[in-house]
Amino acid sequence: MLSTTYNTSYILQALAQRYMKIGRVKISNFRSISSTQFEITGGKVALVGGNESGKSNVLLAIQKFLNQEKFIPEDKYQLSNNEPEVEIDFTNFSEIETAELCKLLQKNSIGILTIKRSGEFYEILSPSLPTEPVAPIKEEKPSPEEKSADPVATDSEKPSEEKPISEEKPIESPQAESKFPSKEQITKEITKLLPRAISIRTIQGLIRGKNIPVEELFPDKAKPVPKPTLTNNELKTIHNFLSLGGITSDDITDADTGKSFHSLNQKAAIIAQKLSTSWKQERVEIRMSADGANLVIEMKDCGNVSEGEEGLDSSKWIWTYPEDRSYGFQWFVTFYSSYLYGLEQSNNVIFLIDEAGGALNKRAQQDLLDEFDKLTDEGTNNQIIYATHSKYMVKWDFRNDVYAVIKNRGKGTDISSKWWSKYKQDILPPPLDELDVSWSNDLLAQDNLIVEGPVDLEVLRRLKTIFQDNGIPEDPFTQFKLIPGMGVYDSMIELGKACKFHRKKSLLLFDSDPDGIRGRDEAIRDHLEATDINVLCGTPTQQIFTIEDLLPRKVFFKYCNEAGKEVFDESWEDIGHLQQIDTLGLIDALKKRMTDVFGLTQQQAGNFLRDRKYQIAMNVLKNCALENFSTEQVAAIKEFFNNLSIKLKSQR
């Protein structure tokens, strides 16, 4: 639980321990979804679409996978008789998770864990399960306390978190020690390590505060309530709300009413502090009272009070019950009660939020989105996947976080991760056009630095962090927004043309490989501002062909080898002595090695890089320090950022 002095930094610190995260998601034969997949590359993902497009079904499929909830007949895709299937890649493991997975799978390291669920059957697809016996696994019977209710107002319950396997006591029975686990037992143990989903699907049971019967709030099993006045969802909301201040039945039922009043209002102030960090429309104040039979919750309304030189005069505020406030305010209190309660109860969790911010005004939606950003910052463990049909619940500065959910007749729900490549200079495709999103006002609302893809974007962002105190400008991007074009020709140059059309300044940054040079020359012929990475790096001893060539080679080899062994098993050969890097660049040299030496086809090599390059690059950047870079790379990176800053400033 949090201390009595609440602040957001405490949550960020508490959640700093890393746990596994979701990477790729593939869903088949589930409700409105025939087959679709998408990549989750960060902590925050927005599913954007119109009503009945299938956004909620995507969230529900992930929820049922993570919480191991049973599929029901209605979950089958209506045009298929096949069982629902969900397949998920997991990455970014903690040290404890890595140790447990390596022990169970008899591996030296784990890069990506791929699990598939077909109907009720879970299967480990990658890495391959061991063929030799592993250490015995203790079978445990669940205790009655293991099943805990979902802290959110939904009809489903989530399984409680299991203790890590490493905390189990060793088996003492000689007979048990001689019994080695089957593949099914190994799979069962691995699924225990998965993160749990907290699903905020629809806000039911809005917060209320007028005369809440204590006998319903804290029922006595020996004395059932004859005529309940609160629904289960209302009870959950009130319990979540009270838990934020640590309020228990003792605080409410204490015979000493003076002591009870003092305790309740001390803890009510804690709740108000917590809510105020996110609700910025007005100051939140809460008071409570109880007489043994009823609990009363009141909140001050300052909506009609003007702000003077010394701030709001709280003496003129009006005390009201929550149910007498606006629907948006009730939604906020109900949502955050469940949301913050969920944060305090568990670290290894993924939030799935449906219709996020739908009841809030524009300003409150933007505040909610800012809260999502804080809670999914790179230093935290959280992932939030949310569905919305409001353009104000999306920040359009990194479009790889935004997926368009479209329902096609006869084909079902599809998730488009490359919707930005299917546009004209004045319109966007459905469903974005339905949200009143435009290129000029939203996507290209400022000056833009356009790079070839999401790997390039993330590498630049993270290199800037690593080198920020080592001779590069504080803001080498000079407030230009980084945008990943998906390829040199299909959207990168077109994005540059769109910037020019909408009178937005832009610089197109290409790799210095053959495709990049051709793209740069074509962009310049179209009178666009363009350059390539090797030019900006000056003339280092080591030529820079792609942005990946700025990464530390040994660390890159390590994670590339891990990914290669996961995909190709023993046929993968170590690339620790990769040749021709200095004449081809890291990526082309790797492609050549995979085809010439490993015997892979061009398509196999291309598929491997397409599917794994992002994760390899992210692993490199998360696990390297300044000392991992060669002298030539350090010089090239400093030169690159300094020249880039000069180039961008010249555009203004």
C-alpha positions in Angstrom: 0.0 0.0 0.0 1.1 3.6 -0.5 2.1 5.8 2.3 -0.2 8.5 3.5 1.6 11.2 1.4 0.7 10.3 -2.1 2.5 11.4 -5.2 2.9 10.0 -8.7 6.7 9.5 -8.4 6.1 7.0 -5.6 4.0 4.9 -8.0 6.7 5.2 -10.7 9.4 4.1 -8.2 7.3 1.2 -6.9 6.7 -0.1 -10.4 10.2 0.3 -11.6 11.0 -3.4 -11.2 10.7 -4.9 -14.6 8.3 -7.7 -15.5 7.6 -9.2 -18.9 5.6 -7.2 -21.4 3.5 -8.0 -24.4 5.1 -7.8 -27.8 3.2 -9.2 -30.8 -0.4 -10.2 -30.5 -2.3 -12.4 -33.0 -6.0 -13.2 -32.6 -8.0 -15.6 -34.7 -11.7 -16.8 -34.7 -12.7 -14.6 -31.8 -16.0 -12.8 -31.9 -15.8 -10.3 -34.7 -12.2 -11.2 -35.5 -11.4 -13.7 -38.2 -7.6 -13.1 -38.1 -5.5 -10.1 -37.2 -2.2 -9.2 -35.5 -0.3 -6.2 -34.3 3.0 -5.3 -32.6 3.2 -3.5 -29.2 6.4 -1.7 -29.2 6.0 0.6 -26.1 4.1 1.0 -22.9 1.0 2.7 -24.3 -1.1 1.5 -27.2 -4.3 3.2 -28.6 -6.9 1.2 -30.6 -8.8 3.8 -32.6 -12.0 3.0 -34.4 -15.7 3.7 -34.7 -18.6 2.1 -32.9 -19.0 -1.7 -33.5 -15.6 -1.9 -35.1 -14.3 -4.6 -32.7 -12.0 -2.7 -30.4 -13.6 -4.2 -27.3 -13.2 -7.7 -28.7 -9.4 -7.2 -29.1 -9.2 -6.2 -25.4 -11.4 -9.1 -24.3 -9.3 -11.6 -26.2 -6.1 -10.4 -24.5 -7.9 -10.4 -21.1 -9.1 -14.0 -21.5 -5.6 -15.1 -22.6 -3.8 -13.5 -19.7 -6.3 -14.3 -16.9 -6.9 -17.8 -18.3 -10.7 -17.2 -18.4 -12.8 -19.8 -20.2 -14.1 -19.1 -23.7 -17.8 -19.3 -24.1 -19.8 -20.2 -27.2 -20.4 -16.6 -28.1 -16.6 -16.1 -28.3 -16.4 -18.0 -31.6 -16.1 -16.0 -34.8 -19.6 -16.2 -36.4 -18.4 -17.3 -39.8 -16.2 -20.1 -38.5 -16.6 -23.3 -36.5 -12.9 -23.3 -35.3 -11.9 -22.6 -31.7 -10.8 -19.1 -30.8 -7.0 -18.7 -30.9 -4.8 -16.1 -29.3 -1.0 -16.0 -29.7 1.2 -13.6 -27.8 5.0 -12.8 -27.7 6.4 -11.8 -24.4 9.6 -9.8 -23.9 11.6 -7.7 -21.4 11.8 -10.3 -18.6 13.0 -9.5 -15.1 16.0 -11.3 -13.7 13.7 -13.6 -11.7 11.5 -14.4 -14.7 14.6 -15.0 -16.8 16.0 -17.4 -14.2 12.7 -19.3 -13.9 12.1 -19.5 -17.7 15.7 -20.7 -18.3 15.4 -23.3 -15.6 12.1 -24.6 -17.0 13.1 -24.5 -20.7 16.8 -25.5 -20.2 18.0 -22.4 -22.0 20.9 -20.2 -21.2 18.9 -17.0 -22.1 15.4 -16.0 -23.2 14.7 -13.3 -25.7 11.1 -13.8 -26.7 8.6 -16.2 -25.3 5.7 -17.1 -27.6 2.6 -18.8 -26.2 -0.5 -19.8 -28.2 -3.9 -20.6 -26.8 -6.3 -22.7 -28.9 -9.6 -23.0 -27.1 -8.6 -23.9 -23.6 -5.2 -25.4 -24.5 -2.0 -23.4 -24.0 1.1 -24.2 -26.0 4.7 -22.9 -25.8 5.7 -22.2 -29.4 9.1 -20.6 -28.8 11.6 -21.3 -27.4 11.2 -25.1 -28.0 10.4 -27.2 -24.9 13.2 -29.4 -23.5 13.4 -33.0 -24.7 15.4 -34.0 -21.6 14.0 -34.0 -18.0 14.2 -30.8 -16.1 14.1 -30.2 -12.3 10.9 -31.6 -10.7 7.9 -29.3 -10.2 5.8 -29.3 -7.1 2.1 -29.6 -7.6 0.1 -27.2 -5.5 -3.5 -27.1 -4.6 -5.0 -23.7 -4.7 -6.2 -22.3 -1.4 -9.6 -20.6 -1.1 -7.8 -17.2 -0.7 -6.1 -17.5 -4.1 -9.1 -16.4 -6.0 -9.5 -12.6 -5.8 -12.1 -10.4 -7.4 -11.2 -8.1 -10.2 -10.9 -4.6 -8.6 -12.7 -3.2 -11.6 -16.5 -3.1 -12.3 -16.8 -6.1 -14.6 -18.5 -9.4 -14.4 -15.3 -11.4 -14.6 -12.8 -12.3 -11.9 -9.1 -12.5 -12.4 -7.0 -15.3 -10.9 -4.8 -14.1 -8.0 -1.1 -13.8 -8.6 0.9 -17.0 -7.9 4.1 -16.9 -5.9 7.2 -17.2 -8.1 8.4 -20.7 -8.5 11.7 -19.8 -6.9 9.9 -19.1 -3.6 8.5 -22.6 -3.4 10.0 -25.0 -0.8 12.0 -27.9 -2.2 10.2 -31.2 -2.5 11.1 -33.6 0.4 9.5 -36.7 -0.9 11.9 -39.0 -2.7 9.1 -40.3 -4.8 8.1 -36.8 -5.9 11.8 -36.0 -6.7 12.0 -38.9 -9.1 8.9 -37.7 -11.0 9.9 -35.3 -13.8 7.4 -32.8 -15.3 5.6 -33.3 -18.6 5.4 -30.6 -21.3 1.9 -29.9 -20.0 3.3 -29.3 -16.5 6.1 -27.0 -17.8 3.5 -25.0 -19.8 1.4 -24.7 -16.7 4.3 -23.4 -14.7 5.2 -20.9 -17.4 1.7 -19.5 -17.6 1.8 -18.8 -13.9 4.5 -16.2 -14.6 2.4 -14.3 -17.1 1.2 -10.8 -16.3 -2.4 -10.4 -15.2 -4.9 -8.2 -17.0 -6.9 -5.6 -15.1 -9.8 -4.9 -17.5 -11.7 -1.6 -17.3 -14.3 -2.4 -19.9 -17.4 -0.3 -19.1 -17.8 1.9 -16.1 -20.8 0.5 -14.2 -21.8 1.3 -10.6 -20.9 5.0 -10.6 -19.7 6.3 -7.3 -22.4 7.3 -4.8 -22.2 8.8 -1.3 -25.7 9.4 0.2 -26.6 7.1 3.1 -24.6 4.0 2.1 -25.9 1.1 4.4 -23.0 -0.2 6.4 -24.7 -3.6 6.7 -24.4 -3.9 2.9 -20.9 -2.5 2.7 -19.6 -4.9 5.3 -22.1 -7.7 5.5 -22.4 -10.2 8.3 -22.8 -13.7 6.7 -24.9 -14.7 9.7 -27.3 -11.8 9.1 -28.1 -11.5 5.4 -29.4 -8.2 4.1 -33.2 -8.6 3.4 -33.5 -6.0 0.7 -30.1 -4.8 -0.7 -30.1 -1.3 -2.2 -26.6 -1.4 -3.7 -25.6 -3.4 -6.8 -22.5 -5.5 -6.8 -20.8 -3.0 -9.1 -21.7 -0.1 -6.8 -20.2 -2.1 -3.9 -17.0 -2.7 -5.8 -16.7 1.0 -6.6 -17.2 2.1 -3.0 -14.7 -0.5 -1.7 -12.1 0.5 -4.3 -12.7 4.1 -3.4 -12.3 3.5 0.4 -9.2 1.3 -0.1 -7.3 4.3 -1.6 -7.3 5.8 1.9 -6.9 2.6 3.7 -10.4 2.9 5.2 -11.7 -0.3 6.9 -14.9 -1.4 8.6 -13.3 -0.4 12.0 -13.1 3.2 10.8 -16.8 3.2 10.0 -18.3 1.1 12.8 -16.3 2.5 15.7 -18.7 3.2 18.6 -16.7 6.4 19.4 -18.2 8.6 16.7 -15.7 11.4 17.4 -12.8 9.1 16.9 -14.5 7.6 13.8 -15.1 11.1 12.3 -11.5 12.1 12.8 -10.1 8.9 11.3 -12.4 8.9 8.4 -11.6 12.5 7.4 -7.8 12.0 7.8 -8.1 9.1 5.3 -10.6 11.0 3.1 -7.9 13.7 2.7 -5.5 11.0 1.4 -8.1 9.9 -1.2 -8.5 13.5 -2.2 -4.8 13.9 -2.7 -4.6 10.9 -4.9 -7.5 11.9 -7.1 -6.2 15.5 -7.3 -3.0 14.4 -9.0 -5.0 13.3 -12.0 -8.2 15.4 -11.9 -6.9 18.9 -12.7 -10.2 20.5 -13.6 -10.6 21.6 -10.0 -9.4 20.9 -6.6 -10.8 17.8 -5.0 -11.9 17.8 -1.3 -13.7 15.0 0.4 -15.4 14.5 3.8 -17.0 11.5 5.3 -19.2 10.7 8.3 -20.7 7.5 9.7 -23.3 6.8 12.4 -23.0 3.0 12.6 -25.9 2.4 10.2 -24.9 4.6 7.2 -21.7 6.0 5.7 -21.9 9.4 4.0 -19.4 10.6 1.4 -19.4 14.2 0.3 -17.3 16.2 -2.2 -16.9 20.0 -2.5 -18.0 21.6 -5.8 -16.2 24.8 -6.7 -17.5 25.0 -10.2 -19.3 28.4 -9.6 -16.5 30.0 -7.6 -14.2 32.4 -9.4 -10.5 32.4 -8.7 -9.1 35.5 -7.1 -5.6 36.7 -6.5 -5.1 34.3 -3.6 -6.8 31.4 -5.4 -10.2 29.8 -4.8 -12.1 30.8 -1.6 -12.9 27.3 -0.4 -15.3 28.7 2.2 -17.8 29.3 -0.7 -17.6 25.8 -2.1 -20.8 23.7 -1.9 -20.7 20.2 -0.3 -22.6 17.7 -2.6 -23.0 14.0 -2.9 -21.0 12.4 -5.8 -24.3 11.3 -7.5 -25.3 15.0 -7.7 -22.2 15.9 -9.7 -21.8 15.7 -13.5 -21.6 12.3 -15.2 -18.1 13.1 -16.3 -16.9 13.7 -12.7 -18.7 10.6 -11.4 -17.0 8.6 -14.3 -13.6 10.0 -13.3 -13.9 9.1 -9.6 -15.2 5.6 -10.4 -12.5 5.0 -13.1 -9.7 6.2 -10.9 -10.9 4.4 -7.9 -10.5 1.1 -9.9 -7.4 2.3 -11.7 -5.4 3.4 -8.7 -6.6 0.5 -6.6 -5.3 -1.9 -9.4 -1.9 -0.1 -9.3 -1.5 -0.6 -5.6 -2.5 -4.2 -5.6 -0.1 -5.6 -8.2 3.0 -4.8 -10.2 2.9 -7.5 -12.8 -0.2 -6.2 -14.6 -1.4 -5.0 -18.0 -4.3 -2.5 -18.1 -7.0 -3.0 -20.8 -9.2 0.1 -20.9 -12.3 0.3 -23.1 -13.7 3.7 -24.2 -11.0 5.5 -22.3 -12.1 9.0 -21.3 -15.4 8.7 -23.2 -17.4 10.6 -20.6 -14.8 13.4 -20.1 -14.4 16.7 -21.8 -11.4 17.6 -24.1 -9.3 19.0 -21.3 -9.9 16.1 -18.9 -9.2 13.6 -21.7 -5.8 15.2 -22.3 -5.1 15.1 -18.6 -6.0 11.4 -18.6 -3.7 10.8 -21.6 -0.9 12.6 -19.7 -1.4 10.2 -16.8 -1.1 7.3 -19.2 2.2 8.7 -20.4 3.6 9.0 -16.9 2.5 5.5 -15.9 4.0 3.9 -19.0 7.2 5.9 -19.0 10.4 4.0 -20.0 11.4 3.7 -16.3 8.2 1.9 -15.3 6.8 -1.6 -15.8 3.3 -0.7 -17.0 1.6 -1.4 -20.2 -1.8 0.2 -21.1 -3.8 -0.9 -24.1 -6.9 1.3 -24.5 -9.7 1.7 -27.0 -11.1 5.1 -27.9 -13.0 6.9 -30.6 -11.9 10.4 -29.4 -9.0 12.1 -31.2 -8.1 13.9 -27.9 -7.2 10.5 -26.3 -4.4 10.1 -28.8 -1.0 11.8 -29.1 -0.2 11.8 -32.8 3.6 12.2 -32.3 4.5 8.6 -32.5 2.0 6.8 -34.7 3.4 3.3 -34.1 1.5 3.5 -30.7 -1.8 4.1 -32.7 -3.7 1.3 -34.5 -6.7 1.7 -36.6 -9.4 -0.9 -35.9 -11.6 -1.4 -39.0 -14.5 -3.9 -39.5 -14.7 -5.2 -43.1 -17.9 -7.0 -44.2 -17.3 -10.7 -44.6 -13.7 -10.4 -43.3 -14.3 -9.3 -39.7 -12.3 -6.9 -37.6 -8.8 -5.9 -38.8 -6.1 -3.9 -37.0 -4.1 -1.7 -39.3 -0.6 -0.8 -38.1 0.3 1.1 -41.3 -2.7 3.2 -41.8 -0.6 6.3 -42.4 0.8 4.9 -45.6 -2.8 4.8 -47.1 -3.6 8.5 -47.4 -3.9 11.5 -49.7 -2.7 14.9 -48.8 -6.1 16.1 -47.7 -7.9 13.1 -46.3 -7.3 10.1 -44.0 -8.8 6.6 -44.3 -11.6 5.4 -42.1 -12.0 5.3 -39.2 -9.6 8.3 -38.7 -11.7 10.5 -40.9 -14.7 9.8 -38.7 -12.8 11.1 -35.7 -12.2 14.5 -37.3 -8.4 13.8 -37.5 -6.5 15.7 -40.1 -2.9 15.8 -41.4 -2.6 19.5 -40.9 -4.1 19.9 -37.4 -3.1 16.6 -35.8 -0.6 14.4 -37.5 1.6 17.2 -38.9 0.8 19.9 -36.4 4.4 21.0 -36.0 7.8 20.7 -37.7 8.8 17.1 -38.4 11.9 15.0 -38.6 11.0 11.9 -40.7 13.1 8.7 -40.4 12.7 5.5 -42.3 11.0 3.4 -39.6 10.2 2.8 -35.9 13.6 1.1 -35.3 15.4 4.3 -36.4 13.1 6.5 -34.3 13.7 4.5 -31.1 17.4 4.2 -31.7 17.7 8.0 -32.1 15.6 8.7 -29.0 17.6 6.3 -26.8 21.0 7.3 -28.1 20.1 10.9 -27.3 19.4 9.7 -23.7 22.7 7.8 -23.4 24.7 10.7 -24.8 22.8 13.6 -23.3 25.6 14.4 -20.9 28.4 13.6 -23.3 28.9 16.5 -25.7 25.6 16.7 -27.6 23.0 19.5 -27.5 20.3 19.3 -24.8 17.6 19.1 -27.5 19.4 17.9 -30.7 16.0 17.6 -32.4 15.3 21.3 -31.7 11.6 20.5 -31.0 11.1 18.7 -34.4 8.7 15.8 -33.9 10.1 12.4 -34.9 7.9 10.5 -37.3 8.6 7.0 -38.6 7.9 6.6 -42.3 7.3 2.9 -43.1 9.9 2.5 -45.9 11.7 4.8 -48.2 9.2 5.1 -51.0 5.8 4.0 -49.9 5.3 6.7 -47.3 8.5 8.5 -46.3 8.8 10.7 -49.3 5.0 11.1 -49.4 5.1 12.3 -45.8 7.6 14.9 -46.8 5.3 16.0 -49.6 2.4 16.2 -47.2 4.5 18.4 -44.8 5.2 20.7 -47.7 1.6 20.8 -48.8 0.5 21.8 -45.3 3.3 24.3 -45.0 5.0 22.3 -42.2 8.8 22.3 -42.1 10.4 18.9 -42.4 13.7 17.1 -42.8 13.9 13.6 -44.2 16.7 11.5 -42.7 17.7 8.5 -44.8 20.1 5.6 -44.2 23.2 5.7 -46.3 22.7 2.3 -47.9 21.8 2.1 -51.7 18.0 2.4 -51.0 18.5 5.3 -48.7 20.8 7.2 -51.1 18.3 6.7 -53.9 15.5 7.9 -51.6 17.5 11.0 -50.6 18.2 11.9 -54.2 14.6 11.5 -55.2 13.4 13.6 -52.2 15.9 16.4 -53.2 14.6 16.2 -56.8 11.1 16.8 -55.4 12.5 19.9 -53.7 12.3 18.4 -50.2 14.9 19.0 -47.4 16.7 15.6 -47.1 20.0 14.2 -45.9 21.5 10.9 -44.9 23.1 9.6 -41.7 26.7 9.2 -43.0 26.8 12.9 -44.1 25.7 14.0 -40.6 28.3 11.7 -39.0 31.0 13.6 -40.7 33.9 11.5 -41.9 34.5 8.9 -39.1 37.0 6.0 -39.6 34.1 3.6 -39.6 31.6 4.4 -42.3 27.9 4.6 -41.2 25.5 2.9 -43.6 22.3 2.6 -41.4 21.3 3.9 -38.0 21.9 0.4 -36.6 25.6 0.9 -37.4 25.7 3.3 -34.5 24.9 0.5 -32.1 27.7 -1.3 -30.1 28.6 -4.3 -32.3 29.3 -6.9 -29.6 26.0 -6.2 -27.8 24.2 -6.3 -31.1 25.8 -9.7 -31.9 24.7 -11.1 -28.5 21.0 -10.3 -28.9 21.0 -11.1 -32.6 22.4 -14.6 -31.7 19.7 -15.0 -29.1 17.0 -14.2 -31.6 18.5 -16.3 -34.3 18.7 -19.4 -32.0 15.1 -18.9 -31.0 13.9 -18.8 -34.6 16.3 -21.3 -36.3 17.4 -23.5 -33.3 20.7 -25.2 -33.9 21.0 -24.3 -37.5 21.9 -20.7 -36.5 25.6 -20.0 -36.4 27.2 -17.5 -34.1 27.8 -14.1 -35.8 30.5 -12.9 -33.3 32.9 -12.6 -36.2 30.5 -11.1 -38.8 32.5 -10.1 -41.9 32.1 -7.2 -44.4 30.5 -4.8 -41.9 32.9 -2.0 -42.9 32.0 -2.3 -46.6 28.3 -3.3 -46.4 27.1 -2.0 -43.0 25.7 -4.1 -40.1 22.3 -5.0 -41.6 23.4 -5.9 -45.2 26.4 -7.9 -43.8 24.0 -9.8 -41.6 21.7 -10.5 -44.6 24.6 -11.7 -46.7 25.9 -14.0 -43.9 22.4 -15.5 -43.5 22.0 -16.3 -47.2 25.6 -17.2 -48.1 26.7 -19.1 -45.0 23.4 -20.2 -43.3 21.8 -21.2 -46.5 18.6 -19.1 -45.9 16.7 -17.6 -48.8 16.4 -13.9 -49.2 12.8 -14.1 -48.1 13.7 -15.9 -44.9 16.5 -13.5 -44.1 14.2 -10.5 -44.8 11.4 -12.0 -42.6 13.8 -12.6 -39.7 15.0 -8.9 -39.8 11.4 -7.6 -40.3 10.1 -9.6 -37.3 13.1 -9.4 -34.9 15.1 -6.2 -35.8 13.1 -3.9 -33.5 13.4 -6.2 -30.5 17.1 -6.8 -31.1 17.7 -3.1 -31.2 15.6 -2.4 -28.1 17.5 -5.1 -26.2 20.8 -3.6 -27.2 19.9 -0.1 -26.1 18.4 -1.3 -22.8 21.5 -3.3 -21.9 24.4 -1.2 -23.1 26.3 1.7 -21.5 28.5 4.4 -22.9 31.6 2.2 -22.4 30.1 -0.4 -24.9 30.6 2.0 -27.8 33.8 2.1 -29.7 35.8 5.3 -29.9 34.8 5.7 -33.6 31.1 5.3 -32.7 31.3 7.8 -29.9 32.8 10.3 -32.3 30.3 9.6 -35.0 27.3 9.8 -32.7 28.4 13.2 -31.2 29.1 14.5 -34.7 25.7 13.2 -35.9 23.7 14.9 -33.2 25.6 18.2 -33.4 25.3 18.4 -37.2 21.6 17.3 -37.0 20.9 20.1 -34.5 22.6 22.7 -36.9 20.7 21.3 -39.9 17.3 21.5 -38.1 17.9 25.0 -36.8 18.7 26.2 -40.3 15.2 25.1 -41.3 13.5 27.5 -39.0 
